[in-house]
Amino acid sequence: MTPNSKHEPQCFLCARSLRRVGADFTGKQIYKCDHCEYVATPISTAAETIALYDDPEYFDGWGCNLEFDYDRFEPSVHRQVQDYLDFIGRHTQGKSLLDVGTGSGLLPHLARANGFEVEGTDLSKHVSENVPEKAGFPIHHGTIEEIQFTRKYDVITMLHVLEHTSNPLSTLKRCKELLNEGGYIVVVVPNYQSLDSRIKDFLSAFKLKSRPYKHLALGHHNYVFSINSLEILGEKSGLQTIHRQTQQPAWRAGWWHRFLERYGLATWCWIVYRKAT
């Protein structure tokens, strides 16, 4: 969101006024761009963000552990990361990979076993100080806009990261700067236009949920995108969209979920951008 002269929130992509949707169960205000198809909440302060990601227990969940012992991660976590690597293999080329917001570091860890030269970034000191010793590759601490890199990459991955940023356009433009010519950016984010989100939005709007809009994870996620908003974001960043799809998490991949994927209604958006040569 960006403010205009009347202090009304504006879309950071098309500059149209955002429509107020309501408030979530914590009181956070929710705004929507009907043209670009995303929702946003007032951005968390830097101090709030740092406190969230510097807490080691943030990583002690989601099938992972504080010790970053990959052999003890839940099988579903390994299965999901393998899905990411298969996707990267189908839609990109090159062998140098930067994983932005790497978290546990499992993706670059497995990518390195597949022949990639890998590095990571993370806002968490717990990650940047502990994962390199465990996994054996460098992790830069801070936002991608702040870090001073000494090289460029063939592939940059942002898997469930862009929704956490304070300025997705700035982040994607910085990633473009760090790409080799013809390089790729792979983004996965929650899908605001998913069937699940639409149903929960409806229930929230009519106060039929005990915790309205909890599914948007606002305050933790600053933005919730759609395929449409991601394509506009890529265009504004000077990138070419070469592939887009919606897909369910690896642990929810039955026939019904494949139907949702076919019609763009699955839980996550997957998109690949390319830097023009």
C-alpha positions in Angstrom: 0.0 0.0 0.0 1.0 3.6 -0.6 -0.6 6.7 0.8 -2.0 9.5 -1.4 -2.4 13.1 -0.5 -5.6 12.4 1.4 -4.0 9.6 3.4 -6.1 7.0 1.6 -4.3 3.8 0.9 -3.4 3.2 -2.7 -2.4 0.1 -4.7 1.3 -0.1 -5.0 0.9 -1.6 -8.5 -1.8 0.4 -10.2 -2.2 3.4 -7.8 -5.9 3.0 -7.6 -7.6 3.5 -4.2 -7.8 0.4 -2.1 -11.2 -0.7 -0.9 -11.5 -1.4 2.9 -12.7 -5.0 3.3 -13.0 -4.9 7.1 -10.9 -6.0 10.0 -9.6 -9.4 11.1 -10.1 -11.0 14.4 -7.2 -9.0 15.9 -8.5 -5.7 14.6 -6.0 -5.3 11.8 -7.5 -3.4 8.9 -7.8 -5.2 5.5 -7.7 -3.5 2.1 -8.2 -4.9 -1.3 -7.3 -3.8 -4.9 -10.1 -5.1 -7.0 -8.2 -4.4 -10.2 -5.0 -6.3 -9.2 -6.7 -8.9 -7.0 -4.7 -8.9 -3.8 -5.3 -7.9 -0.2 -3.0 -6.1 2.2 -2.8 -4.9 5.8 -0.9 -2.0 7.3 2.8 -3.1 7.3 4.3 -4.3 10.5 7.1 -2.2 12.0 10.7 -3.3 11.4 11.0 -4.0 15.2 7.9 -6.3 15.1 9.2 -8.1 12.1 12.7 -8.6 13.5 11.3 -9.8 16.8 9.1 -12.4 15.0 11.9 -13.9 12.9 14.6 -13.7 15.5 12.6 -15.9 17.8 14.1 -19.4 17.4 10.8 -21.0 18.2 9.4 -19.5 14.9 11.3 -22.4 13.2 10.4 -25.1 15.7 7.3 -26.1 13.9 5.9 -26.8 10.4 7.5 -30.2 10.6 11.0 -28.8 11.3 13.1 -28.4 14.4 15.3 -25.9 16.2 18.5 -27.9 15.5 17.9 -27.9 11.7 18.4 -31.7 11.7 17.1 -32.4 8.3 16.9 -36.2 8.9 14.3 -35.5 11.6 12.1 -33.2 9.6 8.7 -34.5 8.8 8.5 -36.6 5.5 5.9 -34.1 4.2 8.4 -31.3 4.5 10.9 -33.2 2.4 8.2 -34.1 -0.1 7.2 -30.5 -0.5 10.8 -29.3 -1.0 11.3 -32.0 -3.6 8.2 -30.7 -5.4 9.9 -27.3 -5.4 13.1 -28.7 -6.8 11.2 -30.7 -9.5 9.4 -27.5 -10.5 12.7 -25.5 -10.6 14.2 -28.3 -12.8 11.3 -28.1 -15.3 11.1 -24.3 -15.6 14.6 -22.9 -15.1 18.2 -23.4 -16.3 21.6 -22.8 -14.6 23.3 -24.0 -11.5 23.8 -21.0 -9.2 20.9 -20.6 -6.8 20.1 -18.0 -4.2 17.2 -18.9 -1.8 15.7 -15.7 -0.3 14.2 -16.2 3.1 15.7 -19.7 3.3 14.4 -20.5 6.8 15.5 -24.0 7.6 17.8 -24.1 4.6 16.4 -27.4 3.4 15.8 -26.3 -0.2 19.4 -25.2 -0.9 20.6 -28.2 1.1 18.8 -30.6 -1.2 19.5 -28.4 -4.3 23.3 -28.7 -3.6 23.0 -32.5 -3.5 21.5 -32.1 -7.0 24.5 -30.2 -8.3 23.5 -26.6 -7.6 25.9 -24.0 -6.2 23.8 -22.5 -3.4 23.5 -19.6 -1.0 20.7 -18.2 1.2 19.4 -15.1 2.9 17.3 -14.7 6.0 16.1 -12.0 8.4 16.7 -14.3 11.3 20.0 -14.3 13.1 19.2 -17.7 14.5 19.1 -19.0 10.9 22.1 -17.1 9.5 24.3 -18.0 12.5 23.3 -21.7 12.9 22.3 -23.1 9.5 25.7 -22.6 7.7 27.5 -24.7 10.2 24.9 -27.5 9.9 24.3 -27.3 6.1 27.7 -26.0 4.8 26.6 -23.1 2.7 26.5 -19.3 3.3 23.4 -17.5 4.5 23.4 -13.7 4.3 21.6 -11.9 7.1 19.1 -9.1 6.4 16.7 -8.1 3.6 17.7 -8.7 0.1 17.7 -4.9 -0.5 20.2 -4.4 2.3 22.7 -7.2 1.6 25.8 -6.3 -0.4 26.2 -9.2 -2.8 29.4 -9.8 -4.7 28.0 -12.0 -7.5 24.9 -12.8 -9.6 22.8 -15.9 -9.9 21.0 -18.1 -12.4 18.0 -18.8 -10.2 16.6 -16.9 -7.3 13.8 -18.6 -5.2 11.3 -16.9 -2.9 9.1 -19.6 -1.5 6.5 -18.2 0.8 8.6 -15.1 1.3 7.1 -12.3 -0.9 3.9 -12.1 1.2 6.1 -11.2 4.2 8.0 -8.3 2.6 7.2 -4.6 3.3 7.6 -3.7 -0.4 7.2 -6.6 -2.9 8.0 -4.4 -5.9 11.3 -3.3 -4.4 12.1 -6.9 -3.5 11.4 -8.2 -6.9 13.4 -5.4 -8.6 16.3 -6.1 -6.4 16.1 -9.8 -7.3 16.2 -8.8 -11.0 19.4 -6.9 -10.4 21.0 -10.0 -8.9 20.2 -12.3 -11.8 22.5 -13.3 -14.6 21.2 -12.4 -18.1 18.4 -14.9 -18.8 18.1 -15.8 -15.2 14.9 -16.9 -13.4 13.0 -16.0 -10.3 10.7 -18.6 -8.8 7.9 -17.4 -6.4 5.4 -19.4 -4.4 2.8 -17.6 -2.3 -0.7 -18.2 -0.9 -3.4 -17.8 -3.5 -6.0 -15.1 -2.6 -8.3 -16.4 -5.3 -8.3 -20.0 -4.1 -11.6 -21.7 -3.4 -10.6 -22.1 0.3 -9.8 -18.4 0.6 -13.1 -17.4 -1.2 -15.2 -19.5 1.2 -13.4 -18.3 4.3 -13.7 -14.7 3.1 -17.4 -15.1 2.7 -17.8 -16.6 6.1 -15.7 -13.9 7.6 -17.6 -11.1 5.9 -20.9 -12.4 7.3 -19.4 -13.0 10.8 -19.8 -16.8 10.5 -16.2 -17.5 11.6 -15.1 -17.3 15.2 -11.9 -15.6 14.1 -12.6 -13.6 11.0 -10.0 -13.6 8.3 -7.6 -15.7 10.3 -6.8 -17.6 7.1 -5.1 -14.5 5.6 -2.5 -14.6 8.4 -2.4 -10.8 8.5 0.4 -9.2 10.5 2.4 -12.3 9.6 1.6 -11.9 5.9 1.6 -8.2 4.8 0.1 -9.2 1.4 -2.0 -12.0 -0.1 -1.6 -12.3 -3.8 -3.3 -13.9 -6.8 -1.9 -15.0 -10.1 -3.2 -11.7 -11.7 -1.4 -9.6 -9.1 1.8 -11.6 -9.5 1.8 -11.1 -13.2 1.3 -7.4 -12.8 4.1 -7.3 -10.2 6.4 -9.0 -12.7 5.6 -6.6 -15.4 6.2 -3.6 -13.1 9.5 -5.1 -12.2 10.6 -5.5 -15.9 10.4 -9.3 -15.8 8.8 -11.7 -18.2 6.3 -14.2 -16.8 7.1 -17.5 -18.4 5.0 -19.9 -16.3 2.2 -19.6 -13.8 -0.1 -22.1 -12.1 -1.9 -22.8 -8.8 -1.0 -25.9 -6.9 -1.9 -27.6 -3.7 0.7 -28.4 -1.0 2.3 -31.8 -1.5 0.4 -33.3 1.4 -2.9 -32.3 -0.2 -2.7 -33.7 -3.7 -5.8 -35.9 -4.3 -8.1 -35.9 -7.3 -10.3 -33.1 -5.9 -7.2 -30.9 -5.4 -6.0 -31.6 -9.0 -9.4 -30.3 -10.1 -8.8 -27.1 -8.2 -5.4 -26.7 -9.8 -6.9 -27.1 -13.2 -9.2 -24.1 -12.7 -6.8 -21.8 -10.8 -8.4 -22.4 -7.4 -5.7 -24.3 -5.6 -4.1 -23.0 -2.4 -0.8 -21.7 -3.7 0.3 -19.6 -6.6 3.5 -20.7 -8.4 5.1 -18.3 -10.9 8.3 -18.1 -12.8 9.8 -14.8 -14.0 12.7 -14.5 -16.4 15.2 -11.6 -16.9 15.2 -10.8 -20.6 18.5 -11.3 -22.4 
